[in-house]
Amino acid sequence: MLSTLALSTLLTSVLALPQYATPSPTPSPSPSPYFGVISARSASPIHLLPLQASGGKFYLGGTPSGYCPVEAVGQEVCDEYPGNTTTLAGGYGTLSLGVVVPGGQQVYVAPDGALSYTQAHSAYVPEGSVRDGWTRTAREDPTDPLGSLAFEGG
């Protein structure tokens, strides 16, 4: 079941889960630049559903509309990261999809409140959209992979 993401849910109940980080016996001094998001809303049908990007919008659960560009990054990378999860980057003011696309794909809040992202190879954002206001926070324990992602003002 796909559920659309309400920004109030994002504010209060999303945990950022680092991705692409190689496990290490000693914690790294800085968090991975890439991470995934899961919802944390106990006793709710959305609890622990992954945030997925599809068709310019974000959903909780379902399948993302991504792929791994073998010709750009190589088969080895695609074997490890096949493009079947939504990966984000940033969270320190602005937020983007973790993609290998010239110019990237920026995340924004559309005028209707929908959490959205720019189309590949385009920086177009509808007038009245908000691009900044993201805050990514790691846990105090550097070995704990969970953190939080919040949007200023809900």
N, C-alpha and C positions, 0 to 999 in steps of 0.2 A: 504494500500500500504506500503510495507516495503522499507525503504531507507537505504542503507548502510551508516555508519557514516564515514565521512571524518574527519581526524584529524584537519584540518584547521577549520572546523565547530565547533568541540569540543573546540578549543582554544578560538574562538570568541563568541560562542553563546550557551553555556550550563550553566544552572542554577542548583545548587544543592538544592534539596528540602528535608529537614529532614523528616525522617519517624520514626515510632515507638516511637515518643516523645509524652508523655502524656501532653495535654494542661494544663497549670498552670497559675494562676493569676500573679505569679512572675516569671521573666525569670530565667532559670537555668544558673549557671556560665559558663558551658561549653556546646558546641553543642552536640547533640545526636551522638553516634558513627556510626549510620546507617542513610543512606539517599538515596533518589532516584534522578534521573536526568531527566530533561526535556529540550528540545531544545528551544532556544529563538532566533528566526530569523523572525522578523516581515515581513508580506507580502510574506511569503514563504510557500510552502506546508509542510515544516517540523516544522513550528512554533507550539510550545507547545506539540510536540510528545514526549512520554516517551522513554527513552533509555531502550532497552530490551536486555537481554542476551539469546541467543539461539544457540545451536550447536557449541559452542566454540567461537562465534563472537558476536558483538553487532550491533543492528539495531535501527533505530528510528521508533517507532510504532510497531504494531504487538503484538504477545503474547510471553512471555518468556517460556523457557523450564524448569521451576522449579517446585518444589512441596514442600509440608510441611511434614516433617517426624514425623508423629503423635507418633510413638514409641519412638523417641528420645526426643521430646520437649513437648508432651502431647496435647490432643485434644483442651484444652482451648487456647493454643498459636496458634494452627492451625486455630481455628475459628476466631481469631483476625488477623492473618497474614497467609492467605491461600497459599502463594507461587505463586500468580499470578501477582506479580510485581517484578521487578529487584531492589534489594537493594544492595547498596555498603557500604563499610567500609574503613576508612583510608582517603587518600587524602593528607597526610602529608609526601610526599616523594613517598610512594608506595600506591597502591590501590588494594582492594580485593572485591570479592563478599561478601555480608553479609549473610554467610551461616553457617550451623551447620554441617561441614564436617571436620574430622580430617585433620589438616594441612591447611584448608581453600582452596580457589580458587583464585589465584592471577591474576590480570589484567595486561596485557602487550601489547606493540605495536609490532606486528610481523614485520619481515624484509620487507614484502610487504606493510607495513603501516596500515594494518588492526588492529583495536582495538579488542583484543582477551582476552580469559581467560583460565586458566588451567583446565583440566578435573578433576572431583572429584577424590580424593584419589591419585592424581599424581601431582608432582611439575615440570613436564616436560615443558620446554619453548624452542622453536626452537632457535638454535644458531643465534646470531645477533639481537635478540629481546631486547627491552628496558623495564625494569620493574619499574624504578624510574623516577622522574621528575614531579610528580603530586603536585598540590597546591590547597588546599581547603580553601576558604576564606568565613567567615561569614559576614553578613552586620553589620554595626556599631550599629544599633538598635537591641539589643538582643531579642526583641519580634518579629522581622521580621524573618520568617522562611526561606527566600530565601538567597542564597549565590552563590558562583561561584566555578567551578571546571575547572582547566586549566592544560594542559600538556606542559611542558617546551620544547620549540623548535618546537612546532606544530606537 
